[in-house]
Amino acid sequence: MNYKQPQSVLVVVYTPALDVLLIERADRPGFWQSVTGSREGTEPLAETAARELGEETGLDAHAYGLQDWQLINHYEIYPHWRHRYAPGVTHNDEHVFGVCVPAPMPVTLAPAEHLNYVWLPWDIAANRVFSPSNAAALRSLPARAADAPATRPAAAT
């Protein structure tokens, strides 16, 4: 069996007005979250974040600028998801990233992973997500966005 690594990313997708993208899990209807996913192989975590953003929403992190928030959440893996990890693994390190898009936009969900999406103001989104680390990241968004340098997409080569 291929076990998940206990190294993951959380990607907060937001607008300049601080509207946040939330997606609803297919395996747990009613569980809303930001983009998440586990590292594969030895890929750098920024690549994990960009890959997961593309897989789960169809958005291109490189088109908008991926911000490494330099934040790592260490938490206990929910018991109902521990079977995805090697025996004895009970905790995960979650690395937080952000992506600022110009405005709420349609996204393309991975149907096997997510049922629905919604754009909400950051404070309402923070109260809707099921994960405490996701909620904390969303609550930090106003300060982070105020401190973040303006990002521009990379020039096409």
Backbone as CSV, one residue per row, in Angstrom:
resi,resn,N_x,N_y,N_z,CA_x,CA_y,CA_z,C_x,C_y,C_z
1,MET,0.847,-1.193,0.000,0.000,0.000,0.000,0.887,1.248,0.000
2,ASN,0.481,2.234,-0.773,1.174,3.521,-0.774,0.559,4.404,0.295
3,TYR,1.318,4.637,1.359,0.828,5.465,2.449,1.079,6.939,2.158
4,LYS,0.209,7.778,2.701,0.410,9.220,2.612,1.558,9.613,3.524
5,GLN,2.297,10.614,3.118,3.333,11.177,3.978,2.679,12.091,5.007
6,PRO,3.208,12.133,6.209,2.660,13.060,7.202,3.243,14.469,7.038
7,GLN,3.366,14.879,5.792,3.787,16.230,5.402,2.759,16.705,4.382
8,SER,2.040,17.761,4.699,0.993,18.220,3.803,1.052,19.732,3.636
9,VAL,0.186,20.222,2.739,0.062,21.661,2.527,-1.391,22.074,2.718
10,LEU,-1.543,23.302,3.119,-2.830,23.988,3.176,-2.647,25.237,2.322
11,VAL,-3.491,25.419,1.323,-3.373,26.571,0.430,-4.635,27.420,0.569
12,VAL,-4.474,28.622,1.100,-5.576,29.564,1.252,-5.656,30.386,-0.037
13,VAL,-6.770,30.261,-0.731,-7.010,31.021,-1.962,-7.929,32.176,-1.584
14,TYR,-7.479,33.405,-1.876,-8.233,34.579,-1.448,-8.121,35.700,-2.473
15,THR,-8.986,36.691,-2.317,-9.006,37.861,-3.190,-8.492,39.079,-2.422
16,PRO,-8.199,40.178,-3.116,-7.807,41.407,-2.401,-8.873,41.883,-1.416
17,ALA,-10.138,41.574,-1.680,-11.222,41.941,-0.756,-11.352,40.940,0.393
18,LEU,-10.469,39.933,0.423,-10.408,38.893,1.457,-11.600,37.943,1.430
19,ASP,-12.122,37.718,0.229,-13.042,36.600,0.037,-12.176,35.358,-0.130
20,VAL,-12.626,34.250,0.416,-11.837,33.018,0.474,-12.587,31.889,-0.225
21,LEU,-11.838,31.077,-0.957,-12.398,29.893,-1.601,-12.419,28.742,-0.603
22,LEU,-13.596,28.127,-0.440,-13.725,26.895,0.339,-14.268,25.808,-0.571
23,ILE,-13.815,24.574,-0.330,-14.292,23.428,-1.091,-14.807,22.368,-0.116
24,GLU,-15.851,21.674,-0.547,-16.517,20.677,0.300,-15.999,19.284,-0.044
25,ARG,-15.567,18.550,0.955,-15.003,17.213,0.760,-16.063,16.233,0.259
26,ALA,-15.698,15.403,-0.705,-16.610,14.373,-1.198,-16.730,13.221,-0.206
27,ASP,-15.637,12.910,0.510,-15.669,11.786,1.450,-16.304,12.159,2.791
28,ARG,-16.553,13.422,3.000,-17.201,13.915,4.221,-18.077,15.113,3.862
29,PRO,-19.228,14.897,3.236,-20.096,16.026,2.900,-20.366,16.890,4.134
30,GLY,-20.343,18.192,3.919,-20.508,19.133,5.025,-19.196,19.577,5.626
31,PHE,-18.078,18.914,5.273,-16.763,19.310,5.747,-16.162,20.250,4.700
32,TRP,-16.012,21.509,5.062,-15.471,22.532,4.166,-14.036,22.832,4.553
33,GLN,-13.232,23.166,3.540,-11.817,23.416,3.795,-11.225,24.247,2.665
34,SER,-10.008,24.719,2.914,-9.189,25.289,1.853,-8.555,24.119,1.111
35,VAL,-7.783,24.402,0.091,-7.070,23.360,-0.659,-6.068,22.692,0.267
36,THR,-6.037,21.366,0.262,-5.069,20.617,1.069,-4.551,19.434,0.267
37,GLY,-3.441,18.895,0.723,-2.926,17.698,0.090,-1.581,17.305,0.635
38,SER,-1.232,16.053,0.441,0.020,15.505,0.960,1.133,15.582,-0.072
39,ARG,2.315,15.725,0.459,3.520,15.722,-0.357,3.678,14.354,-1.012
40,GLU,4.154,14.347,-2.244,4.432,13.098,-2.957,5.933,13.003,-3.194
41,GLY,6.505,11.871,-2.825,7.942,11.662,-3.030,8.758,12.714,-2.311
42,THR,9.700,13.273,-3.032,10.585,14.286,-2.439,10.310,15.675,-3.015
43,GLU,9.115,15.867,-3.589,8.835,17.165,-4.198,8.941,18.278,-3.156
44,PRO,9.470,19.442,-3.545,9.470,20.589,-2.630,8.027,20.944,-2.256
45,LEU,7.833,21.431,-1.047,6.474,21.701,-0.572,5.767,22.768,-1.402
46,ALA,6.491,23.723,-1.963,5.857,24.704,-2.848,5.296,24.006,-4.090
47,GLU,5.987,22.977,-4.575,5.465,22.209,-5.713,4.231,21.411,-5.302
48,THR,4.237,20.885,-4.076,3.053,20.190,-3.570,1.868,21.148,-3.558
49,ALA,2.087,22.364,-3.049,1.013,23.360,-2.982,0.489,23.699,-4.377
50,ALA,1.397,23.929,-5.320,0.981,24.264,-6.692,0.244,23.094,-7.337
51,ARG,0.757,21.880,-7.138,0.109,20.689,-7.710,-1.290,20.504,-7.147
52,GLU,-1.415,20.565,-5.831,-2.728,20.371,-5.197,-3.712,21.463,-5.609
53,LEU,-3.252,22.699,-5.713,-4.131,23.778,-6.159,-4.660,23.478,-7.551
54,GLY,-3.792,23.045,-8.452,-4.218,22.707,-9.804,-5.160,21.523,-9.840
55,GLU,-4.824,20.464,-9.087,-5.658,19.261,-9.087,-7.043,19.518,-8.512
56,GLU,-7.116,20.319,-7.445,-8.377,20.492,-6.727,-9.244,21.635,-7.246
57,THR,-8.640,22.603,-7.954,-9.424,23.767,-8.400,-9.222,24.122,-9.864
58,GLY,-8.181,23.602,-10.496,-7.857,24.003,-11.859,-7.100,25.315,-11.928
59,LEU,-6.842,25.956,-10.794,-6.106,27.228,-10.777,-4.603,26.971,-10.878
60,ASP,-3.918,27.862,-11.562,-2.468,27.775,-11.752,-1.779,28.701,-10.747
61,ALA,-1.124,28.128,-9.764,-0.440,28.917,-8.733,0.566,29.874,-9.341
62,HIS,1.221,29.468,-10.408,2.258,30.299,-11.019,1.660,31.525,-11.707
63,ALA,0.408,31.458,-12.093,-0.243,32.602,-12.731,-0.582,33.698,-11.733
64,TYR,-0.704,33.334,-10.461,-1.125,34.302,-9.447,-0.067,34.583,-8.388
65,GLY,0.901,33.726,-8.253,1.932,33.915,-7.236,1.605,33.143,-5.975
66,LEU,2.428,32.174,-5.681,2.251,31.345,-4.483,3.079,31.950,-3.360
67,GLN,2.453,32.191,-2.219,3.140,32.773,-1.063,3.344,31.696,-0.001
68,ASP,4.578,31.504,0.412,4.872,30.595,1.521,4.709,31.397,2.801
69,TRP,3.726,31.047,3.597,3.447,31.793,4.814,4.429,31.469,5.942
70,GLN,5.365,30.567,5.692,6.363,30.199,6.705,5.686,29.789,8.012
71,LEU,4.637,29.006,7.890,3.867,28.539,9.032,3.690,27.036,8.893
72,ILE,3.996,26.316,9.961,3.814,24.868,9.989,2.917,24.528,11.171
73,ASN,1.816,23.855,10.888,0.906,23.382,11.928,1.197,21.907,12.175
74,HIS,1.436,21.557,13.417,1.639,20.156,13.797,0.374,19.730,14.523
75,TYR,-0.287,18.715,13.985,-1.553,18.313,14.601,-1.743,16.800,14.537
76,GLU,-2.663,16.331,15.368,-3.016,14.922,15.376,-3.958,14.632,14.214
77,ILE,-3.650,13.579,13.475,-4.481,13.171,12.339,-5.797,12.615,12.876
78,TYR,-6.902,13.036,12.286,-8.201,12.520,12.707,-8.196,10.995,12.605
79,PRO,-8.721,10.299,13.608,-8.699,8.830,13.590,-9.303,8.214,12.331
80,HIS,-10.362,8.816,11.784,-11.001,8.220,10.604,-10.156,8.359,9.333
81,TRP,-9.029,9.089,9.394,-8.141,9.200,8.232,-6.770,8.566,8.477
82,ARG,-6.543,8.000,9.649,-5.223,7.426,9.955,-4.868,6.220,9.108
83,HIS,-5.870,5.511,8.592,-5.582,4.326,7.772,-4.824,4.693,6.494
84,ARG,-4.819,5.954,6.129,-4.106,6.405,4.928,-2.597,6.532,5.159
85,TYR,-2.189,6.476,6.411,-0.791,6.670,6.793,-0.193,5.348,7.273
86,ALA,1.123,5.296,7.300,1.802,4.091,7.773,1.379,3.785,9.208
87,PRO,1.395,2.509,9.584,1.032,2.147,10.954,1.869,2.938,11.967
88,GLY,1.191,3.438,12.988,1.866,4.188,14.044,1.957,5.685,13.803
89,VAL,1.672,6.145,12.598,1.713,7.584,12.311,0.425,8.209,12.831
90,THR,0.572,9.182,13.721,-0.601,9.814,14.328,-0.629,11.326,14.147
91,HIS,0.495,11.915,13.699,0.566,13.370,13.579,1.055,13.780,12.190
92,ASN,0.700,14.981,11.807,1.035,15.534,10.496,1.610,16.934,10.664
93,ASP,2.527,17.300,9.774,3.018,18.672,9.675,2.413,19.294,8.423
94,GLU,1.647,20.353,8.624,0.937,21.037,7.548,1.614,22.383,7.289
95,HIS,2.064,22.585,6.057,2.767,23.798,5.650,1.769,24.706,4.935
96,VAL,1.686,25.965,5.368,0.628,26.856,4.897,1.147,27.801,3.806
97,PHE,0.365,27.896,2.738,0.646,28.772,1.602,-0.596,29.605,1.315
98,GLY,-0.414,30.678,0.570,-1.528,31.502,0.125,-1.406,31.819,-1.350
99,VAL,-2.538,32.059,-1.977,-2.607,32.489,-3.373,-3.686,33.563,-3.458
100,CYS,-3.296,34.749,-3.926,-4.255,35.836,-4.093,-4.668,35.911,-5.564
101,VAL,-5.955,35.734,-5.808,-6.513,35.846,-7.156,-7.257,37.181,-7.238
102,PRO,-7.449,37.736,-8.440,-8.018,39.080,-8.540,-9.455,39.224,-8.039
103,ALA,-10.243,38.173,-8.148,-11.658,38.232,-7.761,-12.178,36.808,-7.650
104,PRO,-13.326,36.612,-6.975,-13.917,35.273,-6.979,-14.138,34.809,-8.417
105,MET,-13.821,33.556,-8.665,-13.934,33.028,-10.025,-14.394,31.589,-9.982
106,PRO,-14.914,31.099,-11.084,-15.277,29.686,-11.141,-14.015,28.824,-11.031
107,VAL,-14.153,27.681,-10.402,-13.056,26.723,-10.324,-13.554,25.375,-10.829
108,THR,-12.612,24.531,-11.193,-12.929,23.190,-11.675,-12.541,22.200,-10.594
109,LEU,-13.521,21.609,-9.949,-13.271,20.685,-8.850,-12.899,19.299,-9.357
110,ALA,-12.108,18.588,-8.554,-11.845,17.170,-8.797,-13.036,16.420,-8.213
111,PRO,-13.932,15.862,-9.054,-15.179,15.296,-8.544,-15.008,14.159,-7.548
112,ALA,-13.917,13.425,-7.622,-13.700,12.345,-6.663,-13.318,12.900,-5.287
113,GLU,-12.883,14.155,-5.252,-12.413,14.743,-3.993,-13.361,15.775,-3.399
114,HIS,-14.049,16.541,-4.264,-14.855,17.650,-3.763,-16.203,17.743,-4.461
115,LEU,-17.201,18.163,-3.692,-18.573,18.240,-4.188,-18.980,19.627,-4.643
116,ASN,-18.440,20.650,-3.991,-18.942,21.995,-4.192,-17.875,22.992,-3.788
117,TYR,-18.062,24.235,-4.205,-17.175,25.307,-3.739,-18.002,26.545,-3.482
118,VAL,-17.424,27.432,-2.687,-18.082,28.691,-2.366,-16.993,29.728,-2.056
119,TRP,-17.272,30.971,-2.390,-16.418,32.091,-2.005,-17.122,32.817,-0.865
120,LEU,-16.417,33.006,0.238,-16.993,33.651,1.421,-16.028,34.678,1.990
121,PRO,-16.539,35.705,2.696,-15.641,36.588,3.433,-14.814,35.764,4.429
122,TRP,-13.570,36.180,4.660,-12.621,35.394,5.457,-13.172,34.997,6.824
123,ASP,-13.891,35.903,7.501,-14.352,35.593,8.855,-15.475,34.556,8.847
124,ILE,-16.336,34.617,7.856,-17.395,33.613,7.732,-16.777,32.267,7.344
125,ALA,-15.804,32.307,6.435,-15.109,31.081,6.027,-14.411,30.430,7.218
126,ALA,-13.796,31.236,8.069,-13.084,30.695,9.239,-14.028,29.939,10.165
127,ASN,-15.277,30.355,10.206,-16.260,29.667,11.047,-16.873,28.450,10.373
128,ARG,-16.691,28.308,9.067,-17.300,27.182,8.350,-16.359,25.980,8.252
129,VAL,-15.041,26.200,8.205,-14.117,25.084,8.014,-14.116,24.172,9.236
130,PHE,-13.871,22.880,9.000,-13.893,21.905,10.088,-12.564,21.814,10.820
131,SER,-11.487,22.201,10.168,-10.153,22.033,10.737,-9.726,23.265,11.536
132,PRO,-9.301,23.081,12.787,-8.829,24.221,13.580,-7.623,24.932,12.956
133,SER,-6.718,24.189,12.318,-5.559,24.848,11.712,-5.984,25.662,10.490
134,ASN,-6.967,25.195,9.750,-7.501,25.938,8.610,-8.169,27.221,9.116
135,ALA,-8.953,27.110,10.172,-9.624,28.278,10.745,-8.598,29.308,11.218
136,ALA,-7.534,28.862,11.863,-6.497,29.780,12.336,-5.819,30.487,11.161
137,ALA,-5.532,29.749,10.096,-4.916,30.364,8.917,-5.837,31.433,8.335
138,LEU,-7.128,31.134,8.245,-8.068,32.113,7.701,-8.175,33.339,8.602
139,ARG,-8.132,33.144,9.907,-8.209,34.284,10.834,-6.962,35.161,10.769
140,SER,-5.851,34.590,10.309,-4.624,35.384,10.174,-4.566,36.121,8.834
141,LEU,-5.502,35.858,7.944,-5.443,36.410,6.594,-5.406,37.939,6.550
142,PRO,-6.234,38.667,7.283,-6.172,40.135,7.160,-4.774,40.696,7.444
143,ALA,-4.119,40.210,8.469,-2.769,40.701,8.782,-1.767,40.253,7.729
144,ARG,-1.862,39.010,7.292,-0.932,38.506,6.272,-1.092,39.244,4.955
145,ALA,-2.339,39.475,4.550,-2.579,40.161,3.281,-2.074,41.604,3.340
146,ALA,-2.206,42.245,4.490,-1.731,43.622,4.634,-0.208,43.687,4.543
147,ASP,0.467,42.632,5.018,1.933,42.598,5.019,2.525,42.031,3.732
148,ALA,1.685,41.390,2.909,2.203,40.708,1.720,2.545,41.728,0.636
149,PRO,3.697,41.532,-0.016,4.000,42.394,-1.157,3.057,42.056,-2.307
150,ALA,2.801,43.036,-3.123,1.973,42.769,-4.304,2.675,41.747,-5.168
151,THR,1.940,40.744,-5.600,2.549,39.710,-6.432,2.002,39.826,-7.834
152,ARG,2.828,39.481,-8.785,2.432,39.493,-10.182,2.756,38.133,-10.772
153,PRO,1.987,37.728,-11.752,2.300,36.464,-12.398,3.679,36.529,-13.042
154,ALA,4.319,35.389,-13.097,5.605,35.317,-13.778,5.406,35.577,-15.259
155,ALA,6.380,36.205,-15.865,6.301,36.484,-17.300,6.368,35.184,-18.069
156,ALA,5.645,35.111,-19.152,5.681,33.923,-19.997,7.058,33.819,-20.654
157,THR,7.556,32.614,-20.751,8.874,32.423,-21.385,8.739,31.663,-22.669
